[in-house]
Amino acid sequence: MSPHPDPVPPVPEPSVPRARDGRAHREPVRPLLPSPVQELREPAFERYGVRLLLKRDDLIHPDIPGNKWRKLAPVLQGADGRTVVTFGGAWSNHLRATAAAGRLLGFPTVGVVRGEELAGRPLNPSLARCRADGMRLVFVSRSRYRLRGDPAVRDALVAEAARPGRPVRVVPEGGSDAAAVRACAVLGEELATLRESVPTVAVACGTGGTLAGLAAGLAPEQEAVGVAVLKGGFLGAQVAAHQRAAFGGDRGRWTVEDGFHHGGYARTSPALEEFAAAFEQRHGLGVERVYVAKLLHGLAALAADGRFRRGTALAAVVTGRPFPEA
C-alpha cells in the first residue's frame, strides 16, 4: 500500500470567466480521480492498534467535492441542456453541488427546498450559494415535502418548479438514484486495491446511496461501515433498497451504525465539537461537522470498543469540506 504523501495537492482551478459572485462561470471540470489516500497518526485509533487512512474525496473537485461528484456524474454526462430539478433542505450539500454543476456545465437547475416558511426570510449561506450559482429555489411546505416519494406528489412538485415546456431531469434528494449508486461503486473499487491491509472502509450516511455503492465495489473480504448522521434507524432498509434498484439485489458486506447522530441531521453536541476541534488542531485539517465529524467520532468510539482488528488499517471516506469555508 502506498498512501498519498502529506500534504495532498489541491485540484488546480483554470483561469476562466467568473460568475457574478466572482467564482468561475463555466470552467472545464477536471476531477482528481481516483481521490488520494492520506494516512494520519491519530491517537484515538493508534492506542487501539488501528491505523487511520483518509480517502480524500473532498479533493475531487473544488466546487463539487466528494460523494457529490460521484453521485452527480451520471447527471453531468446526460443533462444535455435539460433543467435539473432536485430536492433538499436549507443546508443541503447536494443542492449546493447540483447548483455548482449547473454553473460549471451550463444547464439550468431548480432546487425544491423543504420549508415554505423560508421563502420570506434572508437566505442562509448555503442557499445563498445555490442562488449565486444560478439555481432557482422553490420553497414547499414540510408536509408536502415529506410526501415527495409518492410519484403523484413528486410529479406535481416538479411541474410547479420547472418552467413550462422545458425538458427536465429529476434527481432525488441526496442524488441517490440507481445510476448514482452504481457510480459510487467506483469508490469501492478504488479502495479494493488496499484489501490486504484495509479490511474496513467507513462513510457517513444521509440517504445511504454512497454506502450502497461503496459496498458493491469493495473486495469480497472487505466490509463497508456506514455511520448514520440522522436518527430514526431507517438507513439499513434504505441501503438495501438502493442496492436492489441499482444492482438487482444485495452486493458486498455492509453494516449501519445508528448511534452517532448526536441528535439528528445537522445537529451537534459538546462531545462532538470537542473531538472535531481537537482533530483539526492536531492535523491542520478542517473537519466538516454534518457528516465527517460524526463519522470520525463514531469510528473512534468503535475502535475503543474493539470493533476493528489490531494491526489493521481503517479507511474513512472524507465526503466534503466545512461550509462556509474559512
Phi, psi and omega per residue, in radians:
M1 nan 2.409 -3.133
S2 -2.241 1.519 3.130
P3 -1.021 2.595 3.100
H4 -1.117 2.361 -3.130
P5 -1.092 2.674 3.132
D6 -1.741 2.308 0.019
P7 -1.447 2.766 3.102
V8 -1.459 2.288 -3.102
P9 -1.191 2.482 3.113
P10 -1.308 2.889 3.073
V11 -1.361 2.227 -3.130
P12 -1.219 2.546 3.060
E13 -1.887 2.087 3.108
P14 -1.222 2.808 3.100
S15 -1.482 2.006 -3.092
V16 -2.489 2.956 3.073
P17 -0.973 2.580 -3.031
R18 -1.826 2.675 3.038
A19 -1.340 3.090 -3.020
R20 -1.162 -0.347 3.093
D21 -1.681 0.163 3.026
G22 1.739 -0.128 -3.141
R23 -1.638 2.904 -3.040
A24 -1.029 2.410 -3.125
H25 -1.469 -0.988 -3.141
R26 -2.445 1.160 3.126
E27 -1.311 2.648 3.010
P28 -1.067 2.367 -3.120
V29 -1.507 2.017 -3.082
R30 -2.198 1.496 -3.072
P31 -1.255 2.568 3.056
L32 -1.571 1.614 -3.099
L33 -2.321 2.449 -0.102
P34 -1.156 2.635 -3.136
S35 -1.200 2.626 -3.066
P36 -1.266 2.806 3.032
V37 -1.999 2.295 -3.069
Q38 -2.225 2.231 3.108
E39 -1.642 2.360 3.092
L40 -2.066 2.477 3.012
R41 -1.555 1.602 -3.035
E42 -1.920 2.033 -3.061
P43 -1.049 -0.494 3.140
A44 -1.097 -0.323 3.108
F45 -1.931 -0.700 -3.077
E46 -1.058 -0.605 -3.119
R47 -1.138 -0.271 3.101
Y48 -1.908 0.267 3.061
G49 1.313 0.398 -3.095
V50 -2.042 2.306 3.058
R51 -1.580 2.471 -3.135
L52 -1.863 2.138 3.015
L53 -1.959 2.423 3.053
L54 -1.862 2.173 3.014
K55 -1.538 1.835 -2.884
R56 -1.466 1.136 3.060
D57 -1.174 -0.268 3.086
D58 -1.175 -0.227 -3.127
L59 -1.726 0.057 -3.069
I60 -1.049 -0.750 -3.128
H61 -2.676 2.485 -3.087
P62 -1.134 -0.434 -3.104
D63 -1.937 -0.423 -3.097
I64 -2.219 1.262 -2.992
P65 -1.429 2.823 2.845
G66 1.135 -2.533 -3.078
N67 -1.117 -0.325 3.119
K68 -1.179 -0.690 3.060
W69 -1.070 -0.844 -3.081
R70 -1.059 -0.755 -3.111
K71 -1.219 -0.614 -3.078
L72 -1.471 -0.146 -3.102
A73 -0.927 -0.791 3.113
P74 -1.098 -0.583 3.106
V75 -1.197 -0.759 -3.127
L76 -1.077 -0.639 -3.103
Q77 -1.312 -0.470 -2.998
G78 -2.120 0.259 -3.112
A79 -1.131 -0.764 3.080
D80 0.879 0.705 3.102
G81 1.396 -0.088 3.117
R82 -1.209 2.668 3.037
T83 -1.298 2.210 3.093
V84 -1.635 2.083 3.115
V85 -1.899 2.218 -3.134
T86 -2.493 -3.118 -2.920
F87 -2.320 2.640 3.068
G88 3.101 3.002 3.095
G89 -1.567 -3.046 -3.013
A90 -1.179 -0.412 -3.138
W91 -2.034 0.502 -3.020
S92 -1.192 2.106 2.990
N93 -1.090 -0.621 -3.103
H94 -1.131 -0.735 3.100
L95 -1.075 -0.759 3.137
R96 -1.091 -0.753 -3.123
A97 -1.141 -0.710 3.136
T98 -1.143 -0.740 3.108
A99 -1.083 -0.733 3.123
A100 -1.123 -0.707 3.113
A101 -1.084 -0.723 3.092
G102 -1.082 -0.724 3.104
R103 -1.093 -0.773 -3.049
L104 -1.235 -0.614 -3.028
L105 -1.918 -0.037 2.971
G106 1.416 0.489 3.027
F107 -1.967 2.566 -3.112
P108 -1.211 2.576 3.108
T109 -2.298 2.529 3.063
V110 -2.288 2.285 3.090
G111 -1.923 2.093 3.016
V112 -1.538 1.998 -2.950
V113 -1.861 2.318 3.104
R114 -1.214 2.149 3.065
G115 1.943 1.552 -3.119
E116 -1.174 -0.338 3.113
E117 -1.151 -0.313 -3.140
L118 -1.295 -0.304 -3.060
A119 -1.082 -0.552 -3.097
G120 -1.672 0.166 -3.105
R121 -1.952 2.785 3.003
P122 -1.053 2.498 -3.125
L123 -1.206 2.448 3.017
N124 -1.280 2.961 -3.079
P125 -1.009 -0.596 -3.119
S126 -1.182 -0.862 3.131
L127 -1.209 -0.569 3.076
A128 -1.102 -0.668 3.081
R129 -1.128 -0.722 3.102
C130 -1.009 -0.832 -3.119
R131 -1.145 -0.700 3.115
A132 -1.075 -0.509 3.106
D133 -1.507 0.145 3.026
G134 1.649 0.071 -3.139
M135 -1.330 2.299 3.003
R136 -1.484 2.234 -3.066
L137 -1.776 2.270 3.113
V138 -2.145 2.052 -3.079
F139 -1.684 2.285 -3.129
V140 -2.217 2.790 -3.117
S141 -1.119 2.662 3.140
R142 -1.125 -0.589 -3.142
S143 -1.156 -0.746 3.082
R144 -1.181 -0.683 -3.116
Y145 -1.068 -0.686 3.136
R146 -1.079 -0.413 -3.104
L147 -1.642 0.198 -3.044
R148 -1.114 -0.332 3.082
G149 -1.240 -0.341 3.064
D150 -1.299 2.131 -3.062
P151 -0.949 -0.672 -3.115
A152 -1.159 -0.748 3.120
V153 -1.157 -0.782 3.130
R154 -1.033 -0.808 -3.120
D155 -1.093 -0.646 3.111
A156 -1.168 -0.729 3.118
L157 -1.096 -0.731 -3.136
V158 -1.164 -0.731 -3.141
A159 -1.085 -0.669 3.117
E160 -1.237 -0.579 -3.042
A161 -1.434 -0.665 -3.041
A162 -1.437 2.715 3.061
R163 -1.228 2.441 -3.137
P164 -1.025 2.365 3.056
G165 1.432 -0.026 -3.135
R166 -1.658 2.362 3.050
P167 -1.175 2.510 -3.071
V168 -2.220 2.722 2.971
R169 -2.118 2.004 -3.092
V170 -1.610 2.235 3.116
V171 -2.079 2.247 -3.094
P172 -1.219 2.939 3.084
E173 -0.962 2.345 -3.123
G174 1.358 -0.134 3.127
G175 1.327 0.193 -2.976
S176 -1.578 1.210 2.948
D177 -1.700 -3.132 -3.038
A178 -1.075 -0.693 3.141
A179 -1.122 -0.682 3.127
A180 -1.161 -0.708 3.122
V181 -1.085 -0.754 3.110
R182 -1.114 -0.643 3.109
A183 -1.130 -0.595 3.140
C184 -1.264 -0.267 3.066
A185 -1.081 -0.456 3.106
V186 -1.110 -0.584 3.059
L187 -1.012 -0.793 3.095
G188 -1.115 -0.680 3.132
E189 -1.115 -0.647 3.100
E190 -1.109 -0.668 -3.109
L191 -1.474 -0.290 3.086
A192 -1.114 -0.387 3.115
T193 -1.177 -0.281 -3.138
L194 -1.753 0.301 -2.964
R195 -0.990 -0.539 -3.055
E196 -1.191 -0.523 -3.080
S197 -2.064 -0.162 -3.082
V198 -2.151 1.552 -3.132
P199 -1.359 -0.295 -3.048
T200 -2.296 2.335 3.063
V201 -2.184 2.352 -3.049
A202 -2.208 2.619 3.124
V203 -2.583 2.566 3.026
A204 -1.319 2.563 -3.024
C205 -2.196 2.278 2.960
G206 -1.897 -1.072 3.091
T207 -1.775 -0.238 3.083
G208 1.595 -0.035 -3.093
G209 -1.179 -0.715 -3.141
T210 -1.134 -0.759 3.106
L211 -1.053 -0.745 -3.134
A212 -1.044 -0.759 3.120
G213 -1.286 -0.741 3.129
L214 -0.952 -0.874 -3.115
A215 -1.048 -0.651 -3.125
A216 -1.164 -0.517 -3.077
G217 -1.593 -0.264 -3.117
L218 -1.227 2.859 3.041
A219 -1.188 2.699 -3.093
P220 -0.995 -0.540 -3.112
E221 -1.469 -0.078 3.130
Q222 -1.663 2.716 3.114
E223 -2.138 2.444 3.039
A224 -1.777 2.323 3.111
V225 -2.045 2.203 3.075
G226 -1.828 2.279 3.064
V227 -1.800 1.949 -3.071
A228 -1.257 2.341 3.097
V229 -1.754 -0.040 3.068
L230 -2.020 2.615 3.038
K231 -1.550 2.820 3.107
G232 2.290 -0.385 3.081
G233 1.158 0.442 -3.076
F234 -1.715 -0.149 -2.944
L235 -1.201 -0.561 3.134
G236 -0.999 -0.826 3.122
A237 -1.138 -0.604 -3.111
Q238 -1.224 -0.703 3.105
V239 -1.089 -0.770 3.116
A240 -1.057 -0.708 3.118
A241 -1.143 -0.707 3.090
H242 -1.041 -0.744 -3.117
Q243 -1.185 -0.655 3.087
R244 -1.089 -0.748 -3.124
A245 -1.187 -0.654 -3.044
A246 -1.499 -0.636 -2.987
F247 -2.168 -0.058 -3.130
G248 1.450 0.085 3.137
G249 2.933 -3.029 -3.111
D250 -1.160 2.507 3.080
R251 -2.430 2.262 3.028
G252 1.290 3.100 3.112
R253 -1.836 2.217 -3.137
W254 -2.644 2.702 3.041
T255 -2.441 2.794 3.066
V256 -2.089 2.284 3.045
E257 -1.772 2.021 -3.036
D258 -1.714 0.051 -2.980
G259 -1.700 0.252 -3.029
F260 -2.247 0.552 -3.111
H261 -1.476 -0.234 3.088
H262 0.953 0.715 3.051
G263 1.804 -0.204 3.121
G264 2.246 -3.104 -3.057
Y265 -1.064 2.305 3.107
A266 1.117 0.197 3.049
R267 -1.679 2.769 -3.106
T268 -2.411 -3.067 3.123
S269 -2.634 2.793 3.093
P270 -0.991 -0.674 -3.128
A271 -1.142 -0.715 3.125
L272 -1.150 -0.777 -3.128
E273 -1.117 -0.712 3.120
E274 -1.104 -0.763 3.130
F275 -1.089 -0.842 -3.077
A276 -1.127 -0.739 -3.136
A277 -1.121 -0.714 3.113
A278 -1.157 -0.693 3.105
F279 -1.076 -0.781 3.118
E280 -1.056 -0.746 -3.102
Q281 -1.168 -0.693 -3.125
R282 -1.183 -0.645 -2.956
H283 -1.999 -0.085 -3.117
G284 1.093 0.563 -3.071
L285 -2.199 2.097 3.118
G286 -1.113 2.382 -3.103
V287 -1.974 1.978 3.087
E288 -1.132 2.320 -2.932
R289 -1.492 -0.550 -3.007
V290 -1.225 -0.682 -3.095
Y291 -2.040 -1.009 -2.918
V292 -1.177 -0.715 3.126
A293 -1.066 -0.744 3.135
K294 -1.158 -0.637 3.083
L295 -1.065 -0.944 -3.062
L296 -1.153 -0.714 3.119
H297 -1.117 -0.757 3.115
G298 -1.107 -0.727 3.137
L299 -1.155 -0.647 3.085
A300 -1.093 -0.715 3.111
A301 -1.145 -0.700 3.114
L302 -1.166 -0.643 3.075
A303 -1.086 -0.722 3.113
A304 -1.113 -0.493 3.126
D305 -1.503 0.040 3.113
G306 1.411 0.348 -3.086
R307 -1.178 -0.493 -3.061
F308 -1.962 2.429 -3.038
R309 -1.209 2.337 3.071
R310 -1.046 2.506 3.104
G311 1.490 0.075 3.115
T312 -1.983 2.996 3.083
A313 -1.940 2.584 3.102
L314 -2.039 2.229 3.118
A315 -1.781 2.177 3.091
A316 -1.935 2.225 -3.115
V317 -1.468 2.075 3.088
V318 -1.544 1.841 -2.969
T319 -1.581 -0.105 -3.141
G320 -3.027 2.987 3.127
R321 -1.824 2.842 3.075
P322 -1.044 2.546 3.078
F323 -2.434 2.375 -0.107
P324 -1.152 2.588 -3.115
E325 -1.373 2.510 -3.138
A326 -1.215 nan nan
